[in-house]
Amino acid sequence: MKLLKQVYYFLIYTNLLIAGAAMAQAALTYLFFRAPFDYPIILIEGAATLILYNFSMLLSKPKHPGKSAYRRTRWIFKREWLLWLKSGLGMVFLVYSVFHIHLYTLFFLIGIGALSLAYSIPIIPLKEKWVGLRQLPGVKIFHIALVWTLSSVCLPVLEMYLDGFAVDLHLFQTLFVLKFIFLLICTLPFDIRDIEQDSYYHLKTIPNIIGAKRAIGLCYMLIGVHSVVVLFASIRMEVQLGILATNLLIAVVLRRVVFRNASRYHYAFLLDFALIAQFFIVYLFS
């Protein structure tokens, strides 16, 4: 049990968990279209996500990380060499994979990267100062959901199309909507957890605007909406069953673990595991 806990924290602190989640979500797109896995695209998803999240950490490094109130911050910057090593390896895998995709896909990937960086880099004038997209009221989770949907749905579909795969436009639109809602579900609990921290940094997230209780209710409502869309969508029954099983699992985890232990900072990361679990559950049902 102790070893499992150490592995859990290691995956969180090193951003390997979120990188694995990005790869799983990209791989899920190929299951939807019954297409063979495109491993360079899946590898790009993991490497690019790892680099961007590492960059975000370096950008937000406090002056005295060893004195931070957050265990994660202390752990990461005590081993900053590991952060740079992972980023370097991620860059190697990213460059390698880029040489195995189409040029138009690369341009699209660069656009997604620019949109991702806009989350933290001050590019928008707001109240006589420049801010990143995360500082705009209520934008945070929608920005994250959009970037992840573009990278895990649109990027693989674009590469499939350029490879000559007959892409079903209706199925693509359905997957885009389902993925966007699902990512809102998996992102909102983090903002609920961070409501006090975001208030300290003057970030007006959805929970800050409507309150924690209403935000929790919104989570369950989104799960319901997502499930209804899945039931009425024109997708294979085995995929429907896999997604609905994942939604049920997430609802149980939110109710029994995450929202009951709001003070336990690391419980929310179970939602990152949900991104991986969704792929494997759909894969098993398929």
C-alpha positions in Angstrom: 0.0 0.0 0.0 2.8 2.4 0.9 4.6 1.6 -2.4 1.3 2.2 -4.4 1.0 5.6 -2.6 4.6 6.5 -3.5 4.0 5.6 -7.2 0.8 7.6 -7.2 2.5 10.8 -5.9 5.5 10.2 -8.2 3.2 10.1 -11.3 1.5 13.3 -10.1 4.6 15.3 -9.2 6.5 14.4 -12.4 3.5 15.2 -14.7 3.8 11.7 -16.1 0.2 11.0 -15.1 -1.2 13.9 -17.1 1.1 13.0 -20.0 -0.3 9.5 -19.9 -3.8 10.9 -19.8 -3.2 12.9 -22.9 -1.9 9.8 -24.8 -4.9 7.8 -23.6 -7.4 10.4 -24.8 -5.7 10.6 -28.2 -5.7 6.8 -28.5 -9.5 6.8 -27.7 -10.1 8.8 -30.9 -8.8 5.9 -32.9 -11.2 3.5 -31.1 -14.1 5.8 -32.0 -13.2 5.7 -35.7 -12.1 2.0 -35.7 -8.8 3.2 -37.1 -5.4 1.8 -36.3 -3.4 3.6 -33.7 -1.0 6.3 -35.0 1.8 6.0 -32.5 3.7 9.1 -33.6 0.5 11.2 -32.9 0.0 9.5 -29.6 3.6 10.0 -28.6 3.4 13.7 -29.6 0.4 14.1 -27.3 2.3 12.7 -24.3 5.6 14.5 -25.0 4.0 17.9 -25.8 1.8 17.7 -22.7 4.7 16.8 -20.5 6.8 19.7 -21.8 3.9 22.2 -21.5 3.1 21.2 -17.9 6.8 21.3 -17.0 7.1 24.7 -18.6 4.1 26.0 -16.6 5.7 24.8 -13.4 9.0 26.5 -14.2 7.1 29.7 -15.1 5.3 29.7 -11.7 8.3 28.8 -9.6 8.2 30.7 -6.3 11.2 32.6 -5.0 11.7 30.1 -2.2 10.2 26.8 -3.3 11.6 25.0 -0.3 9.4 27.1 2.0 6.2 26.6 -0.1 3.0 25.6 1.7 2.5 23.0 -1.0 4.2 19.6 -0.7 4.1 19.2 -4.5 6.0 22.4 -5.1 8.7 21.5 -2.5 9.1 18.0 -4.0 9.4 19.2 -7.6 12.0 21.9 -7.0 14.0 19.9 -4.6 14.5 17.6 -7.7 14.5 20.3 -10.3 17.1 18.3 -12.3 14.4 15.7 -12.9 12.1 18.4 -14.3 14.7 19.4 -16.8 15.6 15.8 -17.6 11.9 14.9 -18.4 11.6 18.0 -20.5 14.7 17.1 -22.5 13.5 13.6 -23.1 10.1 14.9 -24.0 11.6 17.2 -26.5 13.6 14.3 -28.1 10.4 12.2 -28.4 8.5 15.2 -29.8 11.1 16.0 -32.5 11.3 12.3 -33.4 7.5 12.1 -33.8 7.2 15.3 -35.7 9.2 13.8 -38.6 6.5 11.1 -38.9 3.5 13.4 -39.4 2.2 15.6 -42.2 3.2 19.2 -42.5 -0.4 20.5 -42.1 -0.7 18.5 -38.9 2.5 20.1 -37.6 1.1 23.6 -38.3 -2.1 22.6 -36.4 0.1 21.3 -33.6 2.0 24.6 -33.4 -1.4 26.4 -33.2 -2.5 24.3 -30.3 0.8 24.9 -28.5 0.4 28.7 -28.9 -3.1 28.5 -27.5 -1.8 26.4 -24.6 1.0 28.9 -23.8 -1.6 31.7 -23.9 -3.0 30.1 -20.7 -0.1 31.4 -18.6 1.7 34.0 -20.7 0.4 37.6 -20.4 -1.0 38.5 -23.9 -4.3 40.1 -23.1 -4.8 43.6 -21.7 -7.1 43.6 -18.6 -7.5 46.5 -16.2 -4.3 48.3 -17.2 -2.2 45.2 -17.1 -1.4 42.2 -19.3 -2.7 38.8 -18.2 -2.9 35.2 -19.5 -6.2 33.6 -20.4 -6.4 32.0 -16.9 -6.9 35.4 -15.4 -10.1 36.0 -17.5 -13.2 35.4 -15.4 -14.7 31.9 -15.9 -12.5 31.1 -18.9 -10.0 28.7 -17.2 -11.8 25.3 -17.5 -13.2 26.1 -21.0 -9.7 27.0 -22.2 -8.3 23.7 -20.8 -11.2 21.6 -22.3 -10.8 23.3 -25.7 -7.1 22.8 -25.9 -7.4 19.1 -24.9 -10.2 18.5 -27.3 -8.3 20.1 -30.2 -5.2 18.0 -29.4 -6.9 14.7 -28.6 -9.7 14.8 -31.2 -8.9 17.2 -34.0 -5.2 16.5 -34.3 -5.6 12.7 -34.7 -8.5 13.2 -37.1 -6.6 15.7 -39.2 -3.7 13.2 -39.5 -6.1 10.4 -40.4 -7.7 12.5 -43.1 -4.3 13.4 -44.6 -3.5 9.7 -44.6 -6.5 9.1 -46.7 -8.8 7.7 -44.0 -12.5 8.3 -44.7 -13.5 10.4 -41.7 -17.2 10.4 -40.8 -17.9 14.1 -40.2 -21.0 13.4 -38.0 -19.0 11.0 -35.8 -16.2 13.7 -35.6 -18.7 16.3 -34.4 -20.2 13.9 -31.9 -16.8 13.0 -30.5 -15.8 16.7 -30.3 -18.9 17.6 -28.2 -18.6 14.5 -26.0 -14.9 15.1 -25.3 -15.4 18.8 -24.5 -18.1 18.0 -21.9 -16.1 15.1 -20.5 -13.0 17.3 -20.0 -15.2 20.0 -18.3 -16.3 17.2 -15.9 -12.6 16.2 -15.2 -11.4 19.8 -14.8 -14.0 21.4 -12.7 -13.2 19.4 -9.5 -9.7 20.9 -9.6 -11.1 24.4 -9.5 -13.4 23.4 -6.7 -10.4 22.1 -4.7 -8.3 25.2 -5.5 -11.1 27.8 -4.7 -9.2 29.4 -1.8 -5.8 29.3 -3.7 -7.4 30.8 -6.8 -9.0 33.6 -4.7 -5.6 34.4 -3.2 -4.2 34.8 -6.7 -7.3 36.8 -7.8 -8.4 34.1 -10.3 -12.2 34.2 -11.0 -12.9 30.5 -11.8 -16.4 29.1 -12.1 -16.4 27.9 -8.4 -15.3 31.3 -7.3 -18.1 32.9 -9.2 -21.0 30.6 -8.3 -19.7 29.0 -5.1 -18.4 25.5 -4.3 -21.8 23.9 -3.6 -23.2 25.0 -6.9 -20.0 24.0 -8.7 -20.3 20.5 -7.3 -23.9 20.4 -8.5 -22.7 21.5 -11.9 -20.3 18.6 -12.0 -23.1 16.1 -11.5 -25.3 17.9 -14.0 -22.5 17.7 -16.6 -22.2 14.0 -16.0 -25.9 13.7 -16.6 -25.8 15.8 -19.8 -22.8 13.8 -21.1 -24.6 10.5 -20.4 -27.7 11.7 -22.2 -25.7 12.8 -25.2 -23.9 9.4 -25.3 -27.3 7.6 -25.2 -28.7 9.5 -28.1 -25.5 9.7 -30.1 -25.1 7.6 -33.3 -22.1 5.6 -32.0 -21.5 1.9 -31.5 -23.2 0.3 -28.5 -20.0 -1.0 -27.0 -18.5 2.5 -27.1 -21.7 3.9 -25.4 -21.4 1.2 -22.7 -17.8 2.0 -22.1 -18.3 5.7 -21.7 -21.4 5.3 -19.5 -19.5 2.9 -17.3 -16.7 5.5 -17.0 -19.3 8.2 -16.1 -20.7 6.0 -13.4 -17.2 5.4 -12.0 -16.4 9.1 -12.0 -19.7 10.0 -10.2 -18.9 7.5 -7.5 -15.3 8.7 -7.1 -16.5 12.3 -6.9 -19.2 11.6 -4.3 -17.3 9.1 -2.2 -13.7 10.4 -2.4 -13.0 13.7 -4.0 -15.8 15.9 -2.6 -15.8 14.2 0.8 -12.1 14.9 1.2 -11.9 18.4 -0.3 -9.0 19.2 2.0 -6.9 16.3 0.6 -5.2 18.1 -2.2 -4.1 15.0 -4.2 -7.5 13.2 -4.3 -8.6 15.4 -7.3 -5.8 13.8 -9.4 -8.0 10.7 -9.5 -9.8 12.6 -12.3 -6.5 12.4 -14.3 -6.7 8.6 -13.9 -10.2 8.8 -15.1 -8.9 10.1 -18.4 -6.8 7.0 -18.7 -9.5 4.6 -17.3 -12.0 5.8 -20.0 -9.7 4.6 -22.8 -9.2 1.2 -21.2 -12.8 0.7 -20.3 -14.0 1.6 -23.9 -11.2 -0.6 -25.2 -12.4 -3.6 -23.1 -16.0 -3.0 -24.2 -14.9 -2.8 -27.8 
